[in-house]
Amino acid sequence: MRHFPSATAIALVLAATGFAAPAFAQDSAPVAEDDSGLGDIIVTAQRREESLQDVPVAVSVLSGDTLGAITSTGSDIRALAGRVPSLNIESSYGRSFPRFYIRGLGNTDFDLNASQPVSLVYDDVVLENPILKGFPIFDLDRVEVLRGPQGTLFGRNTPAGIVKFDTVKPGATGGYAKVSYGRYGTSQVEVAAGAADDNGFSVRLSTLFQHRNDWVDNVATPRKKDLGGYDDIAARLQLQYESGPFTARAVGQVRVYDGSAIIFRANTQLPGSNDLVGLGGAGAEFERDKVYQDGINFQKLNTYNAGLNLEYDFGPVTLYSITSYWNGNFRSRGDIDGGFGAVFLPVSGPGLIPFQAQSQDNVPSLDQFTQEIRIASNNQAGLGYQFGVFYFDEGLDITSFEFGGPADATPSAIAVQRQDSEAWGIFGSVNYAFDNGLKLQAGARYNHDTRDFVAARPVETRPPFVVSPNTPVPPQAATVKGKLLTWDASATYEASDAVTIYARVARGYRAPSVQGRLTFSRVISTADQEETMSYEAGIKTAFLNDKIRFNLTGYYFDTKDLQLTAVGGTANVASLLNVDAKGHGVEAELQAAPAPGLTFSVGGAWNVAEIDDANAFVAGCGSATPCTVLDPQRPGSPGIFSIDGNQLPQSPKWTVNWTAGYEIPVGDGAVYAFTDWYYRSKVQFFLYRSVEFSDDKLLEGGLRVGYKTDRFDVAAFVRNITGDKSATGGIDFNNLTSYVNEPRIWGAEASVKF
């Protein structure tokens, strides 16, 4: 039993929650049916099972009702955006290439070898390339979001944090089936089943099928509903053997996606405004289900995975081996100008279309191999430790095509890239738990990275006014290397059974990068390794027999040589640069189960993440784009602007998320209702600030109402219940092009456990 807190402690917590626009760690686990309250939340944020309240890391958990609600409508990984504090996710490719941001740190780069400071870890395996990071969400035990540098235990490219997926493992007989159908023919079928015998063998098969009809009408064609549909299929097979202290688990996964690329929309803003407008221009209502385009749109993605996890419990320690291989290929083509024709053609629109832009990016081959060997102590008190080695190898081919006409089959320019990356690390972490409630922890990791890169433009037939000089680009090569000792140190003090205080300092690292998308450019660019120092302190509390949980943290980071990508501009070129940046903020979360059947949570974050570099300059929007840049121009350099002091792109200063659930016993089950909401404040889409390439706010909510028993669940749902229409990104080299958030979807779902 937890001690009942003093009146002073309760007053402090209530005062803190009254200021609940910031937020900290979220859990959405099912509510206990008795007086046990919220129950303990177990996380693996430090590569071992621990209570969320005892971990000296700002960690949030998504599971239970919230995870089920946001994945019931054919949603992809972008649906996690804003559901925990300080997390944003967006994509200019749609379902296949998510870009993650934590505490404002992320990367807006659209190239297929883009490096990100937020790592995605799937069952302890890092998924490095962007086309792997969109692997569907199904049959998961939980999603953990770790904020701040995680380099000691999770390695390179985690200075902002990680998003960590833990799947349901084999070991028991049984499973579930879930079917939903909704607006635009949005359907989802998810089935998972497991079996086990008395000899230690067990198996689990998990499958997912997601579909949406084409629902966006391209008014330039005679047919209706041309775009927006997809078929997304994924499966996972796990085979496990347990015999005494030994456990072996083999896994195979596959994803096949066939559908639309993201839909770019020309001139959705008017010059001097960021309000969305319709195809008719000024005064026309924005209609999400209509576009006016003349290009080809498709996207196809295949990814495959095979892995083997071994562990042996020697008693005092357990030895782990994690081996994984991922392979993928990808093709995506879209109408980049987002409109029809051009000003020099008989017909064009909507609005000003200076020139036509149609491009395609392919990954003919992606191969990623990772191997980790780790040893970890098993004791819960006294001295604990983990030590290990990690190896990463990646081979990546990219081909980019530019087409002279929107429906051309033969490209007028072809650019190719080959990237070979190799990394290894040696890491260790020790902790000591004292009898007085104090626990100290420290860890370090030596990182070594090498990346070999070569790019060329072997085909060039465009006229000189499109690209000058209009000649092929011979192969250009670069090698970048990085090495750094990253580390962390923390102290946790259990002041009482109800209150835990912690402080943490960590050094993060992102390996150096190289970029060479030579469709328009003739040179490649590189970025030095990125180093971050992060400081945070927090309090984690649980009151009234775990019926109320409140966690609060504050942080500050200082990043040297932050890797950013200046994208777009007149030439639509991605160019790497290093700048310094600083950030600070507050995150908090409150969850409560005040009465049987009633739960609610409130969370949010206040994040300031700004460029702090007087020598940081980038090009503004393209010369043909009527864009209003708000930053000062560099003297003597038309079109070049200072970005010193700017909030990082796709980084809202305020986010708030909240949920509420209530269920009433009826017969053998319960009638229930669950709602979840997310608000974010203004974001800029690019490194420079502009009126047009921004979005003032986004507010999305969902509602689920149904009846459930121990085995069955039948519900009606709606997502984006208010029909919020918000731009989530843009293209700035041609016109005021943007892409927007998901539409309102309603439907019904039925599931059964067996």
Secondary structure, DSSP 4 states (H G I P E B T S, - for coil): -PPPPPHHHHHHHHHHHTT-SS------PPPPSSTTTT---EE-TTSS-EEGGG-SSEEEEE-HHHHHHHTSSS--GGGGTTSSTTEEEE-SSSTT--EEEETTB-----STT---SEEEEETTEEE-STTTTT----SEEEEEEEES--HHHH-SS-SSEEEEEEEPPS-SSEEEEEEEEEGGGEEEEEEEEEEE-TTSEEEEEEEEEEEE---BEETTSSSS--B--EEEEEEEEEEEEEETTEEEEEEEEEEEEEEPPP--BTT-S-TT------TT-TTPPP-TTEE---S--EEEEEEEEEEEEEEEE-SSEEEEEEEEEEEEEEEEEEETT-SEE-TTSS-EESS---S--EEEEEEEEEEEEEEEEEEEE--SSEEEEEEEEEEEEEEEEEEEEEESSTT-SS-SEEEEEEEEEEEEEEEEEEEEE-TTSEEEEEEEEEEEEEEEEEEEEEEE---TTTSSS-S-EEEEEEEEEEEEEEEEEEEEEE-SSSEEEEEEEEEEEE--EEE--TTT-SS-EEE--EEEEEEEEEEEEEETTTTEEEEEEEEEEEEEEEEEEE--TTTT--EEEEEEEEEEEEEEEEEEEEETTEEEEEEEEEEEEEE--TT-EEE-S-TTS---B-SPBPTT-TTEEE-TTPBPTT--SEEEEEEEEEEEEETTEEEEEEEEEEEE--EESSSS-BSSSEE--EEEEEEEEEEE-SSEEEEEEEESTT----EEEEE-SSSSEEEE-PPPEEEEEEEEE-
